[in-house]
Amino acid sequence: MPLQSFGLLPLTVKASGAIAAQRLVDWGGKQAVLNSSTMGVARNAATDGEIVTVDSIGTAIAEAGAAITAGASLSAGADGRLYVLDGVTYTQIAAVSLPGASAAAAGDMLEVFILH
């Protein structure tokens, strides 16, 4: 089944450094790092100074950093991918995986509901 998303508020920002598509972006226009407060999920890749579209409200297709089950609370990892919130390493909530959306391994894409 193809992935879908419903971004309600896409923002365009100037990238501050390289940003990979489907990775989390912080409020400074950088690819998110571990436990960043995030703006949303990048729709496209961008290099430093380029424009990136970030889904900030609604759902988005995002890249998993590890296995994720449906309904899991998610946090940014050091690579901007999503990881399951565990209260120890991953502590800042960024999104929730939707019902029926899961990832078997790092690099898998899944639909998430964006949270701030």
C-alpha positions in Angstrom: 0.0 0.0 0.0 1.5 3.4 -0.9 2.2 5.9 1.8 0.1 9.0 2.1 0.2 12.2 4.2 -2.0 15.2 4.9 0.1 18.2 5.7 -2.1 21.1 6.8 0.6 23.8 7.3 3.7 23.4 5.0 6.3 26.0 5.8 9.2 27.0 3.6 12.4 27.7 5.3 16.0 28.3 4.3 18.1 25.3 5.3 20.9 25.9 7.7 23.1 22.9 6.7 22.1 19.8 4.8 18.7 18.3 5.4 17.6 14.9 4.1 14.0 14.4 2.9 11.6 12.8 5.4 13.8 13.8 8.3 12.8 16.1 11.2 13.7 19.8 11.1 14.3 22.0 14.1 13.1 25.6 14.5 16.5 27.0 13.3 16.1 25.3 9.9 18.6 22.6 10.7 18.1 18.8 10.4 17.1 17.8 13.9 19.5 16.2 16.3 18.9 14.1 19.5 15.8 15.4 21.4 15.5 18.6 19.3 12.3 20.7 19.6 11.1 20.2 16.0 9.2 22.3 13.5 8.1 19.2 11.5 9.2 16.9 8.7 11.1 17.9 5.5 9.3 17.1 2.3 12.4 17.5 0.2 16.2 17.4 0.7 18.1 20.6 0.8 21.7 21.8 1.1 22.8 24.8 3.1 21.0 27.9 1.9 18.4 26.1 -0.2 14.7 26.2 0.5 13.1 23.2 2.2 9.3 22.6 2.7 8.5 21.4 6.2 5.2 19.8 7.1 4.5 21.4 10.5 0.9 20.5 11.2 -1.0 17.4 10.2 0.6 14.1 9.0 3.8 13.5 7.1 5.9 10.7 5.7 9.0 10.3 7.9 12.0 8.1 8.1 12.4 5.7 11.0 15.7 5.2 12.7 14.7 1.8 14.1 11.7 -0.4 14.4 8.5 1.5 15.3 5.1 0.1 16.1 1.8 1.8 15.3 0.7 4.3 17.9 4.2 4.9 19.3 5.3 8.3 20.7 8.4 9.3 18.7 11.5 11.5 19.2 14.3 12.9 17.1 17.5 11.0 17.0 21.0 12.4 16.3 20.4 11.7 12.5 17.0 13.5 12.3 15.2 10.1 12.0 12.4 9.1 14.3 12.9 6.8 17.3 10.5 5.5 19.9 10.3 7.8 22.9 11.8 5.9 25.9 12.3 8.5 28.6 16.0 7.8 28.8 17.8 8.4 25.5 14.8 9.7 23.5 12.9 12.2 25.7 11.4 15.0 23.5 8.2 14.1 21.7 8.1 15.1 18.1 5.4 12.9 16.5 3.2 9.8 17.0 3.0 6.9 14.5 -0.5 6.6 13.1 -2.7 3.5 13.6 -1.6 0.9 11.0 1.7 2.8 10.4 4.8 1.0 11.5 8.5 0.5 10.5 10.3 -2.8 10.6 13.8 -1.3 10.5 15.9 1.9 10.1 15.3 3.6 6.8 11.6 2.5 6.5 9.1 5.2 5.9 5.9 5.6 7.8 3.1 8.1 8.3 3.2 10.1 11.5 1.1 12.8 13.2 3.3 15.8 13.9 3.5 17.2 17.5 5.3 20.1 18.9 
